[in-house]
Amino acid sequence: MKISSIAVYRVELPVGEGSYNWSNANTVSVFDSTVVEIATDAGITGWGEVCPLGSAYLPSYPAGARTGIQELAPKLIGMDPRDLGVLNLRMDAAMRGHPYVKSALDLACWDILGKTAGLPVVTLLGGRHGPDIALYRAISQEAPEAMAGKVAGYRAEGYAKFQLKVGGEAMVDVERIRQCAARLQGSEILIADANTGWTSQEALRVAAAVRDIDCFIEQPCVSYEECRIVRQHTDRPFILDEVVDNLGMVVRGFAEQAMDVINLKISKVGGLTKARQIRDLCVGLGIPMIIEDTWGGDIVTAAIAHLAHSTPEEFRFAATDFNSYVTRSIAEGGPKRVQGRMKASEAPGLGIEPRREVLSDPLFRIG
């Protein structure tokens, strides 16, 4: 089997609540997603997707994904898409860095591998753990009382973990945490995610001010070193996200006791192939994971579901159903949230079939 052509589509995903807001006054109302179609000479087609969270979140941006894929695609024509290790080495040799560019291509090849084997990707990634996957809900940054007011509505949808988007003015963030914590019930979990938005001094002030609240602190500062300083001065459980982008950072963080949980985003590390390596290392080291991506629609959500569902439950802190945050469906068969939980498809591959009327015509096709 050989790759015969690679096509790229652009699709807009409007935010269901109007806008999504996080640290440093960043906001987005429409996500710019890139969908990849890999066709083979055997008549089997695979689909992938990558959706950076704008241009100010990670070193990635939507137009860059498409430009990078256009650069890489000619070097993959003629390769066997099922040889995922070989294909990833080829991409890394042809383009240094830019993991988000490679992610959608890798996902599409996993889709082909599953379809060829007649198996869902979750089986190829290690097998299905448990009947379904617990999800968390991100609460977009607003005034404290508005954020707290959303907890009950999300609870009614079945969520029991709530990730607050903080990373603004420190004492306002303290109030956000306090007001939302006051709305929790039973064993519900609260995560204060600064998305690198605090300086170490601000993060230390917030951590000290909420020492009496049962909450997680996620990625308070830009650098690993700053985050580790904060970690050393708080007994709140700690999550690292943006700085954990390869195996080496997991090893370093574990050795230096820099985190209790990591946030594993598929496109941040280059696709399912490398995400699986990091997942398996974390399981071996005993590190729980939030499994998700930077953003996306039905295809990205399907990939999240397969990776999360194939992760042992004790190490699966939570996952994300991004397709429920947006108003446009781009594929049939995408996972659906049921009372705050979702499951990986049992169909071969990723288990999705793109809606071609939504994707429209490709921006370009190589091969």
N, C-alpha and C positions, 0 to 999 in steps of 0.2 A: 504494500500500500504506500502511495506517495502523495504528498501535498501537491495539488494541481493549481489551486488559486486561493488567494486570501482577499476578502472584501471587507471594507470598513464602512460602518454606518454611524451617523450622529443622531441622537434622540434626546429631546428635552423631557425632564421629569419634574413637573411642578410640585411644590411642597403642599401637602394637604392642608396644613394649618396656616398657610400664607407665607411664612418665612421660617428659617431655621437659623438661630443665633448662638454664637459661642464666644470665646474669649477675644479680647482686643477689638471689640465692636465689629467682629466679622459676622456677616449675614449673607444668606443666599435664599432666593425665592424659587429658582428653577435650577435643577441640577443638569449639567451638561455631560451626558453619558456617551461612551463609545462602545459600539457592539462590533464584534469580529466574527466573520463567517469563514471557516476553513473548509474548502472542498477537497476531496481526494479522487484519485483515479478509480477507486473502488465504488464510487457513488455514495459514500458515507460523508456527511457533513457535520462539523462540530461548531458550537457557538460559545463565545466568551464575551465578557463585558468588563469594562473598567470605568470608574466614575470618581475622579478626584474631587475632594471637597473644596471646590474653588481653586484659587491659586495661592492662598495665604496660609494653608494648613500644613502641608508637607512640601518637600521639594518636588512638586508635580503640578500639572495643570492640564485641563481638558484638551486644548489644542496640541499640547506637547505629546499626549498619548497618541493622537492620530498621526502626527508628524513622525514620531518614533517608530510606530508600526509600519508606516510607509518606507522608512529606512531599513527596517529589519526584514520585512516580508520577502523581498527577492532572495535573501540568503536562506530562506526556509523552503522555498519551492523545490520539490524533488525529494525532500526528506520524509522519512516514515514518521507520522505524527504520534504513533504509539511508542516510539523510542524516546520517552520523556526525558530521561537523563541526558541522552545525546543531544536532544533538541535544546535543552536548557544550557548545556555547555556551548553549543553553537551561538545561542543568543548572547551569552555572556562574553564570548570571544569577539562577537561582531559589534557589541555596544557595551561599553563599560558603564556600570551603574544603571540608572533609570529603571528600577525594578517595576514600577507601575506600567511602563510601556510593554513589558514582557508578560504581564499577568493575564491579560485577556487572551493572548495567544496560547499560553499554557493551559488556561481553562478550556479553551476550544479543543485542545488536543486530548485532555482528560475526557471530554464529552465523546470524542471519537473513539478513544480506547474503550470506554464503557459500552458504546453502541456495538463495537466490533466483538467484544466479549459477551454481549447480551446481558450485562450486569450493571446495576446502578453504581455510580462513583463511590457511594458510601461503602459498598462491599469491597471495592478495590483499595480504599483507604484504610481498611482494617475491620470493617463490619459494624453493624448497628448496635449501639449501646443504649438500652432502654427503649421505651415506646415512643418517646418524643423528646424535645429540647426545651428547657426553660429559657425564656427571653427576658431582656430588660428593656426599659423604655427611657430614652433620652428626653429630658425636659429642657426645651430651648430656653436660652437666657432671657429673662424679663425681670420686672420688679419682683421682689421677694414674695409678696402676697399673691401675685399672678401665678408664679411657679408653684407655690404651695397649693393653690386652688386647683391645679391640674392633677394632683396625686389621686384624688378620689375617682376621677374619670378614667384614668389609666388603670387603676385598681379594678374598676368595673369591667375593663377589657381583659383582665386576667393577669396583669403584670404584678410581680411582687418585688422586683428590683427596680430602683429609680436612679438614673444617672443625671445629676444636676449639672447644667452647663454654667460653671462659675468662671473664674479668671478675670474678673473685673476689679472694681475697687474693693480692697480687702474687707473692710467692715461691712460693706453692702453684701459681699459674699457670705460673711458670717451670718448675716440676717437671713439670707437665702437658705443656708443650711439649717438654721434653727427653725425657721418657719416650716420647711418641708419635713424636718425630723418630727415636728410636733404632730404631723398628720399621719405618721406611720402607724400601722397596726400589726400586732403579733410579731412574726419573724421576718417582716419585710426589711429589705436592705437598701441603704442609701449610699450613693457614691457621689462625691464632690469632684467633678472633673474640670480642672483648670485649663486643660489643653495648652499647656506651656505659658499661660497668661500671667503668672505671678513672677516677680523677682523672688529670690530666696528669702529676703527680709519679709516680703508680704506673705509668702507661704508660711513662714514661721509664725507670724502674727495670727494668721487664720488657724493654723494647727493648734496653737496655744489657746485660742478663744473657743475652740470646739472640743477641747479635750474631754469634756463631760458627755459628748454626744457619740453614739455608736454609729460611726460612718467611716467609709473608706475615703482616702485622699488619692486622686489619680493625676499623674503627670503635672505637678504644680509648676515646673520651670522648664526653660528651653533645653538646658544641657543635662546630661546624665550626672555630672559632678554636682550641679546645684541641687538636683533632686535627691541625691544621696545625702547631702548635708541636711536637708529637711527631714529625710527619713531617719537620720541619726538623732533627731531632736523631737520626735513625736512617737507616741505609742499607738497612734491610729493605724489600722492596716493600710498598706501602701500598694498602689498599682502603677506600673510603668507602661507607657504606650508608645508615644512618638519616637523615643530614643531606642526602642527595642526593634531593630530592623534586620537583624541577622543572627545566626547561631552564636557568634562570638559575643554579642551583647547579652544574650541569655546566660552564657557561661560566666561572663564577668559579673553580671548582676547577682547571680546565684552565689558566686564565691564571695562577693562583698556584702551579701545580705541586704541588697538594695531594694527588694520588693517582696511582696507576698503573693501577688498576682501579676500576670502580664496581659496586655491587650494585643492579641495577635490578629493583625489585619492582612488579608490575603494579598492585596495589591502592593502593600508596603514592603513585602518581602519578595515579590516577584511571581506569585501564583501559587497554585495548590501544591506543586512539587516541593517547593522550598517551605511552604507553610506546614506541610506534613512533616518535614524534617524537624522543624522547630517544635511542632506539637509533640512529636515522639520524644524529643529531648526533654521537654517540660514534664511529660508523664514520667520519664525515667528519673528526673530530679525531684519530682513531687511538687511542681509549680502549677497551680490552677490557672485557667485561661478564660478571658473573654474572647470569643471567636467571632470575627466580623470582617468588615472591610471599611474603606474610607467612605463609600456610599454606593448606591446602585439601585437597579430595579430587579425584575424577576430573575434574571440570569445570575447576577451577583448573589442574590438571596438564596438561590438554589445551591450555589457553590458553598456558601456559608453553612447551609443546612447539611450538606454531605460531610464537610469537614467536622462540624460540631457533633453530628450524630455518630460519627465514627470515633469520637473521643470518649474515653471512660468517664462516666458520670461524675465521679469524685473530683475530676480535674476540669470539668466543664462548668466554670463559674456562671457563664451566661452566653447568649448569642443574640444576634439582632435580625429582625425582620424588616429590612429596609423598604421592601416593596409595599409595606403598609403605611409608610410615611408619605408616599407620593400618590398622585391622582391618575397616573397613566400606567397601564399594564403593557409591557413590551413582549410578553411571551405567555403562551398557555402552559399550564403545569407548574408554574412557580409556587413555592410553598405558601400556604395560607395559615395565618395565625388563628388558633382556636384556644380561647381562654388563656392567653399569654404563653402559648407553646406552639411549636411547629415541628414538622418531621421531614426527613429527606424522602424524596420520591423513590418509589420502587421500580420505576421504569428504567430502561438502559440509559447509560450516560448520565447527564445532569437531569434528565427527565423533563426537559422543556422543549417547546416548539415556538420559535419567534413569530410574532404577529407581523407579517410582512407589510400589511397595510399601515402599520404604525411606523415601521422602520423606513418605509418608502425606498427610494433608490440609493444604492451605495455611493459614498463620496468618491471612492476609487476601488479598483480591483487590480490586484497584481497577479499575473499568471494567466 
